[in-house]
Amino acid sequence: MSNLTGRALGVYQVEKKIGEGGNSDVYLARDTRNNERVALKLLRLEHHADPKKVERFWQSGHAARHLQHRHIVRVREAGMADARYYIAMDYMSGRSVEDVLNQGEKALHWKAALHYIEQVAEAIDYAHTQGVIHRDIKPSNILLSEDRKTAYLTDFGIALLTGRETSTHSGTLVGTPEYISPEQIQGRTADRRSDIYSLGVTAYHMLSGRLPFDGPAVTVLYNHVHTPPPAIGRINRELPAGFNRAINRALAKDPQRRYATAGEFARELRRAATGKPNRMVWAGLGAVVALILLLAVVPRLLNQNPATTTVVTRQVTATAGAIVDGPTATVAATIAGATAVGATSTTAAIAPATSTGRPPATDPPPTLAAAGNTPTRPPAPDRAAPRPLAPADGADLARNAAIQTFRWEWARPLAADESYELRFYGATGDDFAAPFGWHKQSSAEVDLNNLPAGTYRWAVAVVRGVDGAWAGDVAESEKLDLTWGR
């Protein structure tokens, strides 16, 4: 690899090397036509003989050249000079988000991170309208202005032009393992929702200071496809409550469950940050107000006919995507000694004196007794934690015993939206060393080669969620010590 510092390359005077990528080097250069500084990206000489790499390099330059947006680093031209393929871009003197994360800032303050996410989301949506899928969104491809007020998306090196065939070799993985989408790993066609997944991983990294999945590349790729990420709210407890839901949706394994646009993802984060509910939440609040008014009127009717038993029940369910935490809210009232039950009707009903309610299969709401009676509350549901069975506490497993079956038991069956999550913790503290997937059975086969040798504590949790989107813990077992690989 030759050093071009001080040399002329066509109209560009090369000043110094400022970066490198997988197949290219980036130099600071001066355009002698206007004396402006540019970032000059050069394909390495050893790749000139590979037609696929040359084609991909050319494609990246021409894919980005027509993108003119305030949050995209402008490509000035792509060409060949002195037998070298080059792409000339605007020079950005600031650092990348990756540089900021690597230089002592474990996580960005959520307000700064949200500001950058909004700007990058705007750039992504613009590129999508121009038929360009980036396919490699990550912190190193987000550059910041010197004052760190503005973010710019760069490096469309593996961008896909929609409607055209990709120049990638069959079976070749295109993307960065830590940020790649499940469908790219599985060899399916990448579309705009693949970029939204990568933006979700990038947002996770910026907001928590960690990757959702880390370790050997094969483990990371497996987890992208099969394992829900640790809830970001557990890692950074200073984040607004709604961030967890937004991140989980962006990281859904099924592309159809993700946001339709990057801007929609950014707006959901902004709503969570400001505490401003969306229209679905306002609709739910309106239903609650209507119910309260109805309950205020019913006692007057009872004064006219005290022999009539009236049951008023109303269930208000938060619509998917609304910024409301917790289980379905059921509002019930008992009038003249009759107990209101949590019926499943979504409209208020006034039952005749002879009607009786059938309690639901789930836990009923607290009973509000008539005046003069003592209020009672049904017993709390059984939240006893799972009990880990094997390996036993203090197990010492050698390298040749890497494949282990972990077993546990729980007092009741899983609900439809519940799963077991096998967790590994460090020898001290409550931070995850690794989660090993969601399971419906009370056992799981684990390859401990995915963990460095050392001492861990393992536990099993019951979690709520659908399609890998964590919605909360139900219970977690005690942690058992385990030593592996000595």
C-alpha positions in Angstrom: 0.0 0.0 0.0 1.6 3.3 -1.2 1.6 6.5 0.8 0.4 9.3 -1.3 1.1 12.1 1.2 2.6 15.1 -0.7 1.8 13.8 -4.1 -0.6 15.1 -6.8 -3.4 12.9 -8.0 -5.0 14.6 -10.9 -6.3 18.0 -9.7 -5.9 17.0 -6.1 -2.9 17.7 -4.0 -2.8 15.1 -1.2 -1.9 16.4 2.3 -2.2 13.5 4.7 -4.0 10.3 5.4 -7.0 10.7 7.7 -8.7 7.3 7.7 -9.2 3.9 6.2 -12.0 1.4 5.5 -12.2 -2.2 4.5 -11.1 -1.6 0.9 -10.1 2.0 0.8 -8.0 4.8 2.3 -9.1 8.4 2.9 -6.8 11.4 2.5 -7.2 15.0 3.2 -6.5 16.8 -0.1 -6.7 20.2 -1.7 -8.6 20.8 -5.0 -6.2 23.0 -7.0 -9.0 24.3 -9.1 -10.6 26.2 -6.2 -8.2 25.7 -3.3 -10.9 23.9 -1.3 -10.1 21.0 1.0 -11.7 17.6 0.2 -11.8 14.1 1.6 -10.3 11.9 -1.1 -11.3 8.2 -0.9 -9.1 5.9 -2.8 -9.6 2.2 -3.6 -6.5 0.3 -2.6 -4.3 -0.9 -5.4 -4.6 -4.6 -4.4 -8.3 -4.4 -5.1 -8.0 -3.0 -8.6 -7.9 -6.5 -10.1 -11.2 -7.5 -8.5 -14.0 -6.4 -10.9 -16.7 -6.8 -8.1 -14.8 -4.5 -5.7 -14.1 -1.9 -8.4 -17.8 -2.0 -9.4 -19.0 -1.6 -5.9 -16.6 1.3 -5.3 -17.8 3.0 -8.5 -21.4 2.4 -7.5 -20.9 3.9 -4.1 -19.6 7.1 -5.6 -22.4 7.4 -8.2 -25.1 6.4 -5.8 -24.2 9.2 -3.4 -23.3 11.8 -6.0 -26.9 12.8 -6.8 -27.8 13.0 -3.1 -28.0 16.6 -2.1 -29.1 17.0 1.5 -28.1 19.1 4.4 -27.3 16.0 6.6 -25.5 13.9 3.9 -21.8 14.5 3.2 -21.7 15.7 -0.4 -19.9 13.6 -3.0 -18.3 16.1 -5.5 -17.1 13.6 -8.1 -16.0 10.1 -8.7 -13.3 9.2 -11.2 -9.9 7.9 -12.1 -6.6 9.8 -12.0 -3.1 8.4 -12.4 -4.5 4.9 -12.5 -6.2 5.3 -9.1 -10.0 5.1 -8.5 -11.1 7.9 -6.3 -14.2 9.6 -4.8 -13.9 13.2 -3.8 -16.2 14.4 -0.9 -16.7 17.5 1.2 -14.1 17.5 4.0 -15.6 17.3 7.5 -13.2 18.5 10.2 -15.2 17.1 13.2 -15.2 13.7 14.7 -17.5 10.7 14.1 -20.0 9.5 16.6 -17.8 6.4 17.0 -14.8 8.6 17.9 -16.9 10.3 20.6 -18.1 7.0 22.0 -14.5 5.6 22.0 -12.9 8.6 23.6 -14.2 8.3 27.1 -17.9 9.0 26.6 -19.5 5.7 27.5 -22.9 7.0 26.2 -24.1 10.3 24.7 -26.5 12.3 26.8 -29.9 11.3 25.5 -30.8 14.8 24.4 -27.6 15.0 22.2 -28.2 11.5 20.9 -31.8 12.2 20.0 -30.7 15.4 18.2 -28.3 13.4 16.0 -30.8 10.6 15.4 -33.4 13.1 14.2 -30.9 14.6 11.7 -29.6 11.2 10.5 -33.2 9.9 10.1 -34.0 12.9 7.9 -31.0 12.0 5.7 -32.0 8.3 5.6 -35.6 9.1 4.5 -34.3 11.5 1.8 -32.0 8.8 0.5 -34.8 6.4 0.4 -37.0 8.7 -1.7 -34.1 8.9 -4.1 -34.0 5.1 -4.4 -30.9 4.6 -2.3 -30.6 2.1 0.6 -27.5 2.8 2.7 -27.0 -0.7 4.2 -24.2 0.3 6.5 -25.5 2.8 9.0 -23.3 2.9 12.1 -21.6 5.4 14.4 -18.4 5.6 12.3 -20.5 6.7 9.3 -22.1 9.6 11.2 -19.8 12.6 11.2 -20.2 15.6 13.5 -19.5 19.3 12.9 -16.7 20.8 15.0 -19.2 22.4 17.4 -21.0 19.0 17.6 -24.4 20.5 16.7 -24.9 18.9 13.3 -24.7 15.3 12.2 -23.9 14.1 8.7 -24.5 10.6 7.2 -21.6 9.5 5.0 -20.0 6.4 3.2 -22.6 5.0 0.8 -19.9 2.4 0.0 -22.2 -0.6 0.0 -25.4 1.3 -0.9 -28.1 -0.5 -2.9 -29.9 1.3 -5.7 -33.5 0.0 -5.5 -34.6 -1.7 -8.7 -31.0 -2.7 -9.6 -29.1 -5.8 -9.0 -26.5 -5.7 -6.3 -22.9 -6.2 -7.2 -22.3 -8.4 -4.1 -21.0 -12.0 -4.6 -23.6 -14.6 -3.9 -23.4 -15.7 -0.3 -21.3 -12.7 0.7 -22.4 -10.8 3.8 -22.7 -7.1 3.1 -22.7 -4.8 6.1 -21.0 -4.5 9.5 -21.9 -7.5 11.8 -22.6 -5.3 14.9 -25.2 -3.2 13.0 -26.5 -5.4 10.3 -30.2 -6.4 10.0 -31.5 -10.0 10.4 -32.7 -10.1 6.8 -29.3 -9.1 5.4 -27.7 -11.9 7.5 -30.2 -14.4 6.1 -29.5 -13.3 2.5 -32.8 -11.7 1.9 -33.3 -8.5 0.0 -32.4 -5.4 2.0 -34.9 -2.5 1.9 -35.5 0.7 3.7 -36.5 -1.2 6.9 -33.0 -2.7 6.9 -31.7 0.8 7.3 -34.2 1.4 10.1 -32.9 -1.6 12.0 -29.3 -0.4 11.7 -30.3 3.0 12.8 -32.0 1.3 15.8 -28.7 -0.5 16.7 -26.8 2.8 16.3 -29.3 4.6 18.5 -29.0 1.8 21.1 -25.2 2.2 21.1 -25.4 6.0 21.4 -27.9 6.0 24.2 -26.4 3.1 26.3 -22.7 3.1 25.4 -23.1 -0.6 24.5 -24.0 -2.7 21.5 -27.1 -4.8 21.9 -25.1 -7.8 20.9 -21.3 -8.1 21.3 -18.7 -10.9 21.2 -17.4 -13.1 18.3 -18.9 -12.2 14.9 -20.7 -15.5 14.6 -22.4 -15.0 18.0 -23.4 -11.4 17.1 -24.9 -12.5 13.8 -26.9 -15.3 15.5 -28.2 -13.0 18.1 -29.4 -10.4 15.5 -31.6 -13.1 14.0 -32.7 -15.0 17.1 -32.2 -13.1 20.4 -34.0 -10.0 21.7 -31.6 -7.3 22.9 -31.3 -6.4 26.6 -33.8 -3.7 27.4 -32.0 -0.4 27.0 -33.8 1.1 30.0 -32.0 -1.5 32.2 -28.6 -0.2 31.0 -29.2 3.5 31.1 -31.9 4.3 33.7 -31.8 8.0 32.9 -33.6 7.5 29.6 -37.2 8.6 29.2 -39.5 5.6 29.8 -40.8 5.4 26.2 -37.4 5.0 24.7 -37.4 1.3 25.4 -40.6 0.7 23.4 -39.3 2.8 20.4 -35.9 1.0 20.3 -37.5 -2.4 20.6 -39.8 -1.7 17.6 -36.9 -0.4 15.5 -35.1 -3.7 16.3 -37.9 -6.0 15.6 -36.7 -9.2 13.9 -39.6 -9.0 11.4 -39.1 -6.0 9.1 -42.9 -5.5 8.8 -43.0 -4.8 12.6 -40.5 -2.0 12.4 -41.3 1.6 11.7 -42.1 2.4 8.1 -39.7 5.3 8.0 -36.7 6.5 10.0 -38.5 9.7 10.6 -41.3 7.8 12.3 -38.8 6.2 14.6 -37.2 9.6 15.5 -40.6 11.2 16.1 -41.6 8.4 18.5 -38.4 9.0 20.5 -39.2 12.7 20.5 -42.7 12.0 21.8 -41.3 9.9 24.6 -38.7 12.6 25.5 -41.4 15.3 25.8 -44.0 13.1 27.3 -46.5 14.2 24.6 -48.9 11.3 23.8 -49.8 10.6 20.2 -53.3 10.6 18.9 -54.1 7.0 19.9 -53.4 7.9 23.5 -55.7 11.0 23.4 -58.4 8.7 22.1 -57.9 6.4 25.0 -58.1 9.3 27.5 -61.3 10.4 25.9 -62.9 7.0 26.5 -61.9 7.2 30.2 -63.5 10.7 30.5 -66.7 9.4 28.9 -66.7 6.5 31.4 -66.3 8.8 34.4 -69.2 10.9 33.2 -71.3 7.8 32.8 -70.5 6.7 36.4 -71.5 10.0 37.7 -75.0 9.7 36.2 -75.8 6.2 37.3 -76.2 6.8 41.1 -79.1 9.2 40.3 -80.9 6.4 38.5 -80.5 4.1 41.6 -82.2 6.6 43.8 -85.3 6.2 41.7 -85.3 2.4 41.9 -83.2 1.0 44.8 -84.2 -2.6 44.0 -82.4 -2.5 40.7 -78.8 -3.9 40.6 -76.8 -2.0 38.0 -73.4 -3.2 36.8 -71.3 -0.8 34.8 -68.0 -2.1 33.3 -65.7 -0.6 30.8 -62.3 -1.8 29.6 -59.9 0.6 27.9 -57.0 -1.0 26.1 -54.0 1.0 25.0 -53.5 0.7 21.3 -50.2 -0.7 20.0 -47.7 2.1 19.6 -49.3 4.4 22.2 -47.1 5.8 24.9 -48.8 4.0 27.8 -46.9 1.6 30.0 -48.3 -1.3 31.9 -51.0 -3.9 31.4 -54.5 -3.3 30.0 -56.4 -0.8 32.1 -59.8 -2.0 33.4 -62.1 0.5 35.0 -65.0 -1.0 37.0 -67.6 0.2 39.5 -70.0 -1.6 41.8 -73.2 0.2 42.7 -75.8 -0.8 45.4 -73.7 -3.7 46.6 -73.2 -5.4 43.2 -69.7 -6.4 42.2 -68.4 -5.1 38.8 -66.5 -7.7 36.9 -63.8 -7.2 34.3 -65.9 -8.1 31.3 -64.3 -8.0 27.9 -66.8 -5.6 26.4 -65.4 -2.3 25.2 -68.7 -0.5 25.7 -70.5 0.4 28.9 -73.3 -1.9 29.7 -76.2 -1.6 32.2 -77.3 -5.1 33.3 -80.8 -6.0 34.5 -81.3 -7.0 38.1 -81.2 -10.7 37.3 -78.0 -10.7 35.3 -74.8 -12.1 36.7 -71.3 -11.5 35.5 -68.8 -14.2 34.6 -65.4 -13.3 35.9 -62.6 -13.3 33.3 -59.8 -15.8 33.0 -57.3 -13.2 34.0 -57.0 -11.5 37.4 -60.0 -9.3 38.0 -59.6 -5.7 39.1 -60.0 -4.7 42.8 -63.6 -4.8 44.0 -65.1 -1.5 45.0 -67.8 -2.2 47.5 -71.0 -0.2 48.1 -71.0 2.4 50.8 -70.7 1.0 54.3 -68.9 -2.2 53.2 -65.2 -2.8 53.6 -63.3 -2.7 50.3 -61.7 -6.0 49.4 -58.9 -6.8 46.9 -58.4 -10.1 45.2 -55.2 -12.0 46.1 -52.1 -11.0 44.0 -51.2 -13.3 41.1 -48.5 -15.9 41.8 -45.3 -14.1 41.0 -43.0 -16.8 42.5 -39.7 -16.7 40.7 -38.5 -19.6 38.5 -36.1 -22.1 40.2 -32.9 -22.9 38.4 -32.1 -26.7 38.5 -29.0 -27.4 36.4 -26.1 -26.8 36.2 -26.0 -26.8 40.0 -24.8 -23.8 42.0 -20.9 -23.7 41.9 -20.6 -25.9 38.9 -17.1 -25.9 37.4 -17.2 -26.8 33.7 -14.2 -27.7 31.6 -13.6 -26.6 28.0 -14.6 -30.1 26.8 -18.1 -29.6 28.4 -19.0 -26.5 26.4 -22.4 -27.8 25.3 -24.6 -27.7 28.4 -28.3 -28.1 28.9 -29.7 -25.6 31.3 -32.9 -26.6 33.2 -35.3 -24.7 35.4 -38.9 -24.9 36.6 -41.7 -22.5 37.3 -44.9 -22.8 39.3 -47.3 -21.9 36.5 -47.5 -22.2 32.7 -46.3 -19.4 30.5 -48.9 -17.0 29.1 -49.0 -16.4 25.3 -46.9 -13.3 25.6 -44.4 -14.7 28.1 -41.1 -16.5 27.5 -38.1 -17.6 29.5 -34.9 -15.7 29.1 -31.6 -17.4 30.1 -29.2 -14.8 31.4 -25.5 -14.7 32.3 -24.1 -12.1 34.6 -20.6 -11.3 35.6 -19.1 -12.5 38.9 -20.3 -9.3 40.6 -22.9 -6.7 39.7 -26.2 -6.8 37.9 -25.0 -6.1 34.3 -25.7 -8.7 31.7 -22.6 -10.5 30.4 -24.9 -12.1 27.8 -28.6 -13.0 27.3 -29.0 -16.4 25.6 -32.3 -16.1 23.9 -36.0 -16.6 24.6 -37.5 -20.0 25.2 -40.9 -21.5 25.6 -39.6 -24.8 27.2 -38.0 -25.0 30.7 -34.6 -26.0 29.3 -32.1 -24.7 26.7 -29.0 -26.1 25.2 -26.2 -23.5 25.3 -22.8 -23.4 23.7 -20.6 -21.8 26.3 -17.9 -21.2 23.7 -19.8 -18.0 23.0 -18.6 -16.8 26.4 -14.9 -16.1 27.4 -13.6 -18.4 30.1 -14.3 -17.1 33.5 -16.7 -17.1 36.5 -20.3 -16.1 35.9 -23.7 -16.2 37.6 -26.6 -17.6 35.6 -30.4 -17.0 36.1 -33.6 -17.5 34.2 -36.2 -14.8 33.9 -39.8 -14.8 32.8 -40.3 -11.9 30.4 -43.2 -10.4 28.5 -43.0 -9.5 24.9 -43.8 -10.4 21.3 -41.3 -10.9 18.4 -38.3 -10.2 20.5 -39.6 -6.8 21.7 -39.1 -6.9 25.5 -42.1 -5.4 27.4 -41.1 -6.1 30.9 -39.9 -8.7 33.4 -42.4 -10.9 35.3 -40.0 -12.6 37.6 -36.3 -13.6 37.8 -34.7 -16.6 39.6 -31.8 -16.4 42.0 -28.4 -16.4 40.4 -26.2 -19.5 40.5 -22.4 -19.4 40.3 -20.8 -21.1 37.3 -17.2 -21.4 36.3 -16.4 -22.2 32.7 -13.3 -23.0 30.7 -10.6 -23.3 33.3 
